[in-house]
Amino acid sequence: MNAPTKRVDAVEEPAARASTPPDAVIAMEADAKPAPPEIRKPSKRRTRALMLSVPLLLMLAGGYVWLTGGRYVSTDNAYVHQPIVSISPDVSGRIIKVDVTENQAIAAGARIFQIDPVPFRIALDEADAALAAARLSVGQLRAGYATAQATLAAAEHIKDVHSREFERQQTLAGRGIASAAALDEATTAVYTADSNVKLAQAGVASAAAALGGDPGVETDTFPGVRAAIARRAAAERDLSMVDVVAPVAGNVSQIESLNIGHYVTPGVSVASIVETANTWIEANYKETQLENLQIGQPVEVEIDAYPGVSLHGTVESIGAATGSQFALIPAQNATGNWVKVVQRLSVRVSVLPNANHPLRDGMSANVSIDTGFSRLDKLK
């Protein structure tokens, strides 16, 4: 009995809703919805406080950052530097062997290339012959000096004999026994012997002079022999220079001219060696950044080729003059249209090597120096 009653009610409800006017239905639904929460507008005092506090906090934060800043002085006008040694031969000749390749690492003393040694061996043989001839000539001079001494001794002995004969003839002539002719003959013999002695003495002096005034001089100290020894040493050195070796360790570069058969001359560069073991950073700081820079301050270096990698070093030296003063044609500022430009000084930074990140000459870098002084420290 209850089930049929519910069905009638369900059927009658739409009918009742359908008989109700639309405006009434909307009013009924509006009354059924909950009322929205009440929105309170902020007061003018609170708004004004917020508008003043936010800029004030920003000013305080910016002032703190500014006062505590200035400790690190940075520049991106910095570059890696390594010594570049120019390689050129000391002697002229034709290349017969090349022992290196482009950008090859090489140790100090290792051979780079070789020049044809045959002409220099011939020159050394000639120098050896000249040295032997010089020593032989000294021996001949010594023999000449000994001959001159023997000649002088013989002349003096003959002079003594003729002097005694002259004295006898004088004695006999005084007694009337010897003739005047015999006395004249004895006198002539004495004068001749005396002349021969003087000539022999001159010969000894001349022979001594040929030996440099010192007959006992050692052969290798004689001027002519010393000159021959020097020429031989030069020829021996030239022969040793046919092997052109690396004066320093590093990487060989620019070897385009190192070809077998190429003729090289002294002073003309044929290759270069970049000394990778000696590396520094040349940082060009503005003159307004140098107030607190000192030698020995710690430095942090970032290389553009290795993003995110930091290298460490120290300030090694500060430039003695600005870059413009070292220019080939320095700027002339004594003109009517002069404009002041902030100058830069070179700061040399030594950097610790990093085997995993090798540095190459000319790389760009960012350098930051820890001066240890903030703006707040300056105000104290």
C-alpha positions as CSV (number, residue, x, y, z in Angstrom):
1,M,0.0,0.0,0.0
2,N,2.9,2.4,0.7
3,A,4.6,1.9,-2.8
4,P,1.8,3.3,-4.9
5,T,1.6,6.4,-2.6
6,K,5.3,7.3,-3.2
7,R,4.8,7.1,-7.0
8,V,1.9,9.5,-6.9
9,D,4.0,12.0,-4.8
10,A,6.9,11.7,-7.3
11,V,4.6,12.4,-10.2
12,E,2.9,15.3,-8.5
13,E,6.1,17.2,-7.5
14,P,7.1,18.1,-11.1
15,A,3.6,19.1,-11.8
16,A,3.6,21.4,-8.8
17,R,7.0,22.9,-9.9
18,A,5.6,23.3,-13.4
19,S,2.6,25.3,-12.0
20,T,4.9,27.7,-10.1
21,P,5.9,30.9,-12.0
22,P,9.6,31.2,-13.2
23,D,10.4,34.3,-11.1
24,A,9.3,32.5,-8.0
25,V,11.5,29.5,-8.8
26,I,14.6,31.7,-9.2
27,A,13.8,33.5,-5.9
28,M,13.5,30.1,-4.2
29,E,16.8,28.9,-5.5
30,A,18.5,32.2,-4.5
31,D,17.2,31.9,-1.0
32,A,18.5,28.3,-0.9
33,K,22.2,29.3,-1.8
34,P,24.5,30.3,1.2
35,A,25.5,33.9,1.4
36,P,29.2,34.8,0.3
37,P,31.7,35.7,3.0
38,E,32.1,39.4,3.7
39,I,35.3,40.9,2.1
40,R,37.0,43.5,4.3
41,K,39.0,46.2,2.7
42,P,42.4,47.0,4.2
43,S,42.6,50.2,6.1
44,K,44.5,53.1,4.6
45,R,47.0,53.2,7.5
46,R,48.0,49.6,6.9
47,T,48.4,50.2,3.2
48,R,50.6,53.3,3.8
49,A,52.8,51.3,6.2
50,L,53.4,48.6,3.7
51,M,54.2,51.1,1.0
52,L,56.8,52.7,3.2
53,S,58.3,49.5,4.8
54,V,59.0,47.7,1.5
55,P,61.3,50.4,0.0
56,L,62.9,50.9,3.4
57,L,63.8,47.2,3.6
58,L,65.1,47.2,0.1
59,M,67.3,50.2,0.9
60,L,68.6,48.6,4.0
61,A,69.4,45.4,2.3
62,G,71.1,47.2,-0.6
63,G,73.1,49.3,1.8
64,Y,74.3,46.3,3.7
65,V,75.3,44.5,0.4
66,W,77.1,47.6,-0.7
67,L,78.9,48.2,2.6
68,T,80.0,44.6,2.9
69,G,81.0,44.4,-0.8
70,G,84.1,45.7,-2.6
71,R,86.4,43.0,-1.1
72,Y,86.8,41.2,-4.4
73,V,88.2,43.1,-7.4
74,S,87.4,41.4,-10.7
75,T,88.1,41.8,-14.4
76,D,87.5,39.8,-17.5
77,N,90.2,41.6,-19.4
78,A,92.7,38.9,-18.5
79,Y,94.6,36.4,-20.6
80,V,96.9,33.3,-20.1
81,H,100.5,33.9,-21.0
82,Q,103.4,31.4,-21.5
83,P,106.9,32.2,-22.8
84,I,107.4,31.5,-26.6
85,V,111.0,30.7,-27.5
86,S,111.9,31.2,-31.1
87,I,114.1,28.4,-32.6
88,S,116.8,29.4,-35.1
89,P,120.1,27.6,-36.1
90,D,123.5,29.0,-35.1
91,V,125.0,27.8,-38.4
92,S,123.9,27.8,-42.0
93,G,123.2,24.6,-43.8
94,R,120.7,22.3,-45.4
95,I,118.3,20.3,-43.2
96,I,118.7,16.5,-43.6
97,K,116.5,15.3,-40.7
98,V,113.5,16.5,-38.8
99,D,112.7,14.9,-35.4
100,V,109.4,16.6,-34.3
101,T,105.8,17.1,-35.4
102,E,103.5,20.1,-35.0
103,N,102.4,20.7,-31.3
104,Q,104.6,17.8,-30.1
105,A,105.7,17.9,-26.5
106,I,109.5,18.0,-26.2
107,A,112.0,17.9,-23.4
108,A,114.8,20.3,-22.9
109,G,117.9,19.2,-24.9
110,A,116.0,17.0,-27.3
111,R,116.9,17.4,-30.9
112,I,114.5,19.2,-33.2
113,F,116.3,18.9,-36.5
114,Q,119.7,18.3,-38.0
115,I,121.8,20.2,-40.5
116,D,124.2,18.5,-42.9
117,P,127.4,18.1,-40.9
118,V,129.8,17.3,-43.8
119,P,131.0,20.9,-44.5
120,F,131.6,21.4,-40.8
121,R,133.7,18.3,-40.5
122,I,135.8,19.5,-43.4
123,A,136.3,22.9,-41.7
124,L,137.3,21.1,-38.5
125,D,139.9,19.1,-40.4
126,E,141.3,22.3,-41.9
127,A,141.5,23.8,-38.4
128,D,143.3,20.8,-37.1
129,A,145.9,21.1,-39.9
130,A,146.3,24.8,-39.3
131,L,146.9,24.2,-35.6
132,A,149.5,21.5,-36.3
133,A,151.2,24.0,-38.7
134,A,151.2,26.7,-36.1
135,R,152.8,24.4,-33.5
136,L,155.4,23.3,-36.1
137,S,156.3,26.9,-36.8
138,V,156.9,27.5,-33.1
139,G,159.3,24.5,-33.2
140,Q,161.1,26.0,-36.2
141,L,161.5,29.3,-34.3
142,R,162.9,27.5,-31.4
143,A,165.4,25.8,-33.7
144,G,166.3,29.1,-35.2
145,Y,166.9,30.6,-31.8
146,A,169.2,27.6,-30.9
147,T,171.1,28.1,-34.2
148,A,171.5,31.8,-33.5
149,Q,172.9,31.0,-30.0
150,A,175.3,28.5,-31.4
151,T,176.5,31.0,-34.1
152,L,177.0,33.6,-31.4
153,A,179.1,31.2,-29.3
154,A,181.2,30.3,-32.3
155,A,181.7,34.0,-33.2
156,E,182.7,34.8,-29.6
157,H,185.2,31.9,-29.6
158,I,186.8,33.0,-32.9
159,K,187.0,36.5,-31.6
160,D,188.9,35.3,-28.5
161,V,191.4,33.5,-30.8
162,H,191.9,36.5,-33.0
163,S,192.2,38.8,-30.0
164,R,195.0,36.6,-28.5
165,E,196.8,36.5,-32.0
166,F,196.5,40.3,-32.2
167,E,198.1,40.7,-28.8
168,R,201.0,38.4,-29.8
169,Q,201.6,40.3,-33.0
170,Q,201.6,43.5,-31.1
171,T,204.2,42.1,-28.7
172,L,206.4,40.8,-31.5
173,A,206.1,44.0,-33.4
174,G,207.3,45.9,-30.3
175,R,210.4,43.7,-30.2
176,G,210.9,44.1,-33.9
177,I,210.4,40.5,-34.7
178,A,207.0,40.6,-36.4
179,S,206.4,42.6,-39.6
180,A,203.9,45.4,-39.9
181,A,201.9,43.2,-42.4
182,A,201.4,40.5,-39.9
183,L,200.2,43.0,-37.3
184,D,197.8,44.5,-39.9
185,E,196.5,41.1,-40.7
186,A,195.9,40.3,-37.0
187,T,194.2,43.6,-36.5
188,T,191.8,43.0,-39.4
189,A,191.0,39.5,-38.1
190,V,190.1,41.0,-34.7
191,Y,187.7,43.6,-36.2
192,T,186.1,40.9,-38.4
193,A,185.6,38.6,-35.4
194,D,184.1,41.4,-33.4
195,S,181.7,42.2,-36.2
196,N,180.7,38.6,-36.5
197,V,180.0,38.5,-32.8
198,K,177.7,41.5,-33.1
199,L,175.9,40.0,-36.0
200,A,175.4,36.8,-34.1
201,Q,174.1,38.7,-31.1
202,A,171.6,40.4,-33.4
203,G,170.6,37.0,-34.8
204,V,169.9,35.8,-31.3
205,A,167.8,38.9,-30.5
206,S,165.8,38.4,-33.7
207,A,165.2,34.7,-32.9
208,A,164.1,35.6,-29.4
209,A,161.8,38.3,-30.7
210,A,160.1,35.8,-33.0
211,L,159.4,33.8,-29.9
212,G,157.7,36.7,-28.3
213,G,160.7,37.8,-26.4
214,D,160.6,34.7,-24.2
215,P,162.5,31.8,-25.7
216,G,161.0,29.5,-23.0
217,V,157.4,30.2,-23.9
218,E,155.1,27.2,-24.0
219,T,154.0,26.2,-27.5
220,D,150.2,26.5,-26.9
221,T,150.6,30.0,-25.4
222,F,152.3,31.3,-28.5
223,P,150.0,33.9,-30.2
224,G,150.0,32.1,-33.5
225,V,149.1,28.8,-31.9
226,R,146.5,30.4,-29.7
227,A,144.8,31.8,-32.8
228,A,144.9,28.4,-34.5
229,I,143.4,26.8,-31.3
230,A,140.6,29.4,-31.3
231,R,139.8,28.7,-35.0
232,R,139.7,25.0,-34.3
233,A,137.4,25.5,-31.3
234,A,135.1,27.6,-33.5
235,A,135.0,24.9,-36.1
236,E,134.3,22.3,-33.5
237,R,131.5,24.4,-32.1
238,D,130.0,24.8,-35.5
239,L,130.0,21.1,-36.0
240,S,128.2,20.6,-32.7
241,M,125.6,23.1,-33.7
242,V,124.3,21.0,-36.6
243,D,122.0,19.3,-34.1
244,V,119.5,22.0,-33.2
245,V,118.1,21.1,-29.8
246,A,115.2,22.5,-27.6
247,P,116.6,25.0,-25.1
248,V,113.5,24.6,-22.9
249,A,110.8,22.0,-22.4
250,G,107.4,22.6,-24.0
251,N,105.3,22.2,-27.1
252,V,106.8,22.6,-30.6
253,S,104.8,24.8,-32.9
254,Q,105.0,26.7,-36.3
255,I,107.3,24.1,-38.0
256,E,106.1,24.8,-41.5
257,S,109.7,25.7,-42.5
258,L,111.2,22.5,-41.1
259,N,111.4,20.4,-44.3
260,I,114.2,18.2,-45.4
261,G,116.3,20.0,-48.0
262,H,115.4,23.4,-46.7
263,Y,118.4,25.8,-46.3
264,V,118.4,27.6,-43.0
265,T,120.6,30.6,-41.9
266,P,121.4,31.9,-38.4
267,G,118.9,34.2,-36.8
268,V,116.0,33.2,-39.0
269,S,113.2,31.5,-37.0
270,V,112.1,28.1,-38.2
271,A,110.0,27.0,-35.2
272,S,108.7,28.0,-31.8
273,I,108.5,26.3,-28.4
274,V,105.7,27.3,-26.0
275,E,107.1,26.8,-22.5
276,T,104.0,25.2,-20.9
277,A,105.7,24.8,-17.5
278,N,105.9,28.5,-17.0
279,T,102.3,30.0,-17.0
280,W,100.9,33.2,-15.6
281,I,97.8,35.4,-16.0
282,E,98.0,38.9,-17.3
283,A,95.0,40.8,-15.8
284,N,94.5,44.4,-17.0
285,Y,92.8,46.2,-14.1
286,K,91.4,49.7,-14.2
287,E,93.4,52.3,-12.3
288,T,90.4,52.9,-10.1
289,Q,90.5,49.2,-8.9
290,L,94.1,49.2,-7.7
291,E,93.7,51.0,-4.3
292,N,93.9,47.9,-2.1
293,L,95.8,45.5,-4.4
294,Q,99.0,44.1,-2.9
295,I,101.5,41.5,-3.9
296,G,100.7,38.1,-2.5
297,Q,96.9,38.4,-2.3
298,P,94.9,35.3,-3.2
299,V,93.3,35.1,-6.6
300,E,90.6,33.0,-8.1
301,V,90.7,32.4,-11.9
302,E,88.1,31.1,-14.2
303,I,89.1,30.2,-17.8
304,D,86.6,30.6,-20.5
305,A,87.6,27.3,-22.0
306,Y,86.7,25.5,-18.8
307,P,83.3,26.8,-17.5
308,G,82.7,26.1,-13.9
309,V,86.4,25.3,-13.1
310,S,88.2,27.6,-10.6
311,L,91.9,27.8,-10.5
312,H,93.8,29.5,-7.6
313,G,96.9,31.7,-7.6
314,T,98.4,34.8,-6.1
315,V,99.3,38.3,-7.2
316,E,102.9,38.2,-8.3
317,S,103.5,41.8,-9.4
318,I,101.7,45.0,-10.4
319,G,102.7,46.8,-13.6
320,A,105.1,49.7,-13.5
321,A,103.2,51.7,-16.1
322,T,99.9,51.7,-17.9
323,G,99.5,49.9,-21.2
324,S,99.4,53.2,-23.1
325,Q,102.9,54.1,-21.9
326,F,104.3,50.9,-23.4
327,A,102.6,51.5,-26.7
328,L,104.7,52.0,-29.8
329,I,103.3,55.5,-30.1
330,P,102.1,56.8,-26.7
331,A,99.0,58.9,-26.6
332,Q,99.6,62.7,-26.6
333,N,97.2,64.2,-24.1
334,A,98.4,67.8,-24.3
335,T,95.8,68.7,-26.8
336,G,92.7,70.9,-26.8
337,N,90.3,68.1,-27.4
338,W,91.5,65.9,-24.6
339,V,89.1,63.4,-23.1
340,K,89.9,61.6,-19.9
341,V,90.0,57.8,-20.3
342,V,90.4,55.4,-17.4
343,Q,93.7,53.7,-17.9
344,R,94.6,50.1,-17.2
345,L,97.6,48.5,-15.5
346,S,98.8,45.0,-15.9
347,V,98.6,42.8,-12.8
348,R,100.6,39.5,-13.1
349,V,99.0,36.6,-11.4
350,S,100.8,33.3,-10.8
351,V,98.4,30.3,-11.1
352,L,98.7,26.8,-9.8
353,P,98.8,24.2,-12.6
354,N,95.9,21.8,-13.1
355,A,96.8,18.6,-15.0
356,N,93.1,18.0,-15.9
357,H,92.7,21.5,-17.4
358,P,95.9,22.5,-19.2
359,L,96.3,26.2,-20.0
360,R,97.3,27.5,-23.4
361,D,98.9,30.8,-24.2
362,G,96.3,33.5,-25.1
363,M,93.3,31.9,-23.4
364,S,90.7,34.4,-22.0
365,A,90.2,34.4,-18.2
366,N,88.2,36.0,-15.5
367,V,90.3,37.1,-12.5
368,S,89.0,37.9,-9.0
369,I,91.4,39.2,-6.4
370,D,90.6,39.0,-2.7
371,T,91.8,42.3,-1.2
372,G,90.6,41.5,2.3
373,F,89.0,44.9,2.7
374,S,85.3,45.7,2.2
375,R,83.8,49.2,2.0
376,L,82.7,48.8,5.6
377,D,86.3,48.1,6.7
378,K,87.4,51.3,4.9
379,L,84.9,53.4,7.0
380,K,86.3,52.1,10.3
